[in-house]
Amino acid sequence: MLLSRDYVGYMAKEIVKRLVAAKMIETKDVENLSQQVRQVMADEVTIEDRLNEEAREILAKYSDEMRRTGASYQEMFKKIKSQLARERKLILR
């Protein structure tokens, strides 16, 4: 994750505070809305971490076959990660 959880929480509170101040949104419970926004933002910034972990798990299943064929771990990791991202319609940096 590139951003700390504390910073994500701060950004969520600021976003909600500014949207309410600009009268772009209305809410009775600013704190609850901030928590919901924080959760969505935290999920979003951890997508790539979860994708990397899934690619590692897939590669672990095929490690013997990769050794036999001489396949590069790094190349296979990149291919699997990009394939998973395409299947899930994710945009990675």
C-alpha atoms as a printed R data frame, in Angstrom:
   type eleno elety resid chain resno       x       y       z
1  ATOM     1    CA   MET     A     1   0.000   0.000   0.000
2  ATOM     2    CA   LEU     A     2   1.429   3.371  -0.986
3  ATOM     3    CA   LEU     A     3  -0.627   5.384   1.515
4  ATOM     4    CA   SER     A     4  -0.770   4.821   5.260
5  ATOM     5    CA   ARG     A     5  -4.102   3.926   6.816
6  ATOM     6    CA   ASP     A     6  -3.968   7.104   8.924
7  ATOM     7    CA   TYR     A     7  -3.543   9.260   5.836
8  ATOM     8    CA   VAL     A     8  -6.423   7.492   4.082
9  ATOM     9    CA   GLY     A     9  -8.606   8.251   7.116
10 ATOM    10    CA   TYR     A    10  -7.524  11.886   7.082
11 ATOM    11    CA   MET     A    11  -8.278  12.199   3.355
12 ATOM    12    CA   ALA     A    12 -11.726  10.643   3.813
13 ATOM    13    CA   LYS     A    13 -12.612  13.115   6.586
14 ATOM    14    CA   GLU     A    14 -11.375  16.046   4.514
15 ATOM    15    CA   ILE     A    15 -13.309  14.948   1.436
16 ATOM    16    CA   VAL     A    16 -16.554  14.627   3.378
17 ATOM    17    CA   LYS     A    17 -15.947  17.894   5.255
18 ATOM    18    CA   ARG     A    18 -15.309  19.819   2.036
19 ATOM    19    CA   LEU     A    19 -18.254  18.278   0.189
20 ATOM    20    CA   VAL     A    20 -20.587  19.180   3.066
21 ATOM    21    CA   ALA     A    21 -19.117  22.697   3.317
22 ATOM    22    CA   ALA     A    22 -19.589  23.218  -0.423
23 ATOM    23    CA   LYS     A    23 -23.187  21.945  -0.062
24 ATOM    24    CA   MET     A    24 -22.505  19.271  -2.662
25 ATOM    25    CA   ILE     A    25 -23.823  16.598  -0.303
26 ATOM    26    CA   GLU     A    26 -26.082  16.500   2.742
27 ATOM    27    CA   THR     A    27 -25.699  14.090   5.622
28 ATOM    28    CA   LYS     A    28 -26.959  13.819   9.172
29 ATOM    29    CA   ASP     A    29 -23.987  11.748  10.318
30 ATOM    30    CA   VAL     A    30 -20.704  13.157   9.027
31 ATOM    31    CA   GLU     A    31 -18.603  10.722  11.073
32 ATOM    32    CA   ASN     A    32 -20.406   7.653   9.713
33 ATOM    33    CA   LEU     A    33 -20.096   8.921   6.146
34 ATOM    34    CA   SER     A    34 -16.387   9.605   6.710
35 ATOM    35    CA   GLN     A    35 -15.924   6.024   7.917
36 ATOM    36    CA   GLN     A    36 -17.694   4.663   4.850
37 ATOM    37    CA   VAL     A    37 -15.579   6.785   2.514
38 ATOM    38    CA   ARG     A    38 -12.419   5.708   4.391
39 ATOM    39    CA   GLN     A    39 -13.337   2.040   3.969
40 ATOM    40    CA   VAL     A    40 -13.926   2.411   0.236
41 ATOM    41    CA   MET     A    41 -10.656   4.311  -0.201
42 ATOM    42    CA   ALA     A    42  -8.721   1.742   1.856
43 ATOM    43    CA   ASP     A    43 -10.168  -1.080  -0.249
44 ATOM    44    CA   GLU     A    44  -9.173   0.728  -3.416
45 ATOM    45    CA   VAL     A    45  -5.547   1.304  -2.418
46 ATOM    46    CA   THR     A    46  -5.094  -2.335  -1.378
47 ATOM    47    CA   ILE     A    47  -6.376  -3.837  -4.642
48 ATOM    48    CA   GLU     A    48  -2.890  -4.170  -6.121
49 ATOM    49    CA   ASP     A    49  -1.562  -5.757  -2.920
50 ATOM    50    CA   ARG     A    50  -4.289  -8.396  -3.057
51 ATOM    51    CA   LEU     A    51  -3.658  -8.954  -6.765
52 ATOM    52    CA   ASN     A    52   0.071  -9.505  -6.096
53 ATOM    53    CA   GLU     A    53  -0.725 -12.006  -3.351
54 ATOM    54    CA   GLU     A    54  -3.066 -13.946  -5.623
55 ATOM    55    CA   ALA     A    55  -0.424 -14.052  -8.379
56 ATOM    56    CA   ARG     A    56   2.126 -15.396  -5.857
57 ATOM    57    CA   GLU     A    57  -0.316 -18.111  -4.773
58 ATOM    58    CA   ILE     A    58  -0.871 -19.173  -8.375
59 ATOM    59    CA   LEU     A    59   2.878 -19.289  -9.010
60 ATOM    60    CA   ALA     A    60   3.418 -21.371  -5.873
61 ATOM    61    CA   LYS     A    61   1.086 -24.031  -7.278
62 ATOM    62    CA   TYR     A    62   3.148 -24.270 -10.466
63 ATOM    63    CA   SER     A    63   6.647 -23.873  -8.997
64 ATOM    64    CA   ASP     A    64   7.747 -27.439  -9.840
65 ATOM    65    CA   GLU     A    65   6.591 -27.141 -13.433
66 ATOM    66    CA   MET     A    66   8.295 -23.742 -13.770
67 ATOM    67    CA   ARG     A    67  11.584 -25.193 -12.535
68 ATOM    68    CA   ARG     A    68  11.361 -28.071 -15.009
69 ATOM    69    CA   THR     A    69  10.686 -25.800 -17.950
70 ATOM    70    CA   GLY     A    70  13.057 -23.031 -16.869
71 ATOM    71    CA   ALA     A    71  10.378 -20.354 -16.798
72 ATOM    72    CA   SER     A    72  11.339 -17.040 -15.215
73 ATOM    73    CA   TYR     A    73   9.465 -16.296 -11.980
74 ATOM    74    CA   GLN     A    74   9.462 -12.543 -12.683
75 ATOM    75    CA   GLU     A    75   8.126 -12.914 -16.201
76 ATOM    76    CA   MET     A    76   5.425 -15.339 -15.121
77 ATOM    77    CA   PHE     A    77   4.480 -13.059 -12.219
78 ATOM    78    CA   LYS     A    78   4.029 -10.117 -14.603
79 ATOM    79    CA   LYS     A    79   1.959 -12.192 -17.023
80 ATOM    80    CA   ILE     A    80  -0.306 -13.626 -14.331
81 ATOM    81    CA   LYS     A    81  -0.778 -10.248 -12.671
82 ATOM    82    CA   SER     A    82  -1.669  -8.544 -15.943
83 ATOM    83    CA   GLN     A    83  -4.047 -11.381 -16.851
84 ATOM    84    CA   LEU     A    84  -5.827 -11.111 -13.484
85 ATOM    85    CA   ALA     A    85  -6.070  -7.333 -13.878
86 ATOM    86    CA   ARG     A    86  -7.549  -7.694 -17.372
87 ATOM    87    CA   GLU     A    87 -10.092 -10.276 -16.189
88 ATOM    88    CA   ARG     A    88 -11.206  -7.976 -13.380
89 ATOM    89    CA   LYS     A    89 -11.039  -4.844 -15.519
90 ATOM    90    CA   LEU     A    90  -8.576  -3.182 -13.145
91 ATOM    91    CA   ILE     A    91  -6.292  -0.355 -14.130
92 ATOM    92    CA   LEU     A    92  -2.860  -0.609 -12.544
93 ATOM    93    CA   ARG     A    93  -0.213   2.068 -12.545
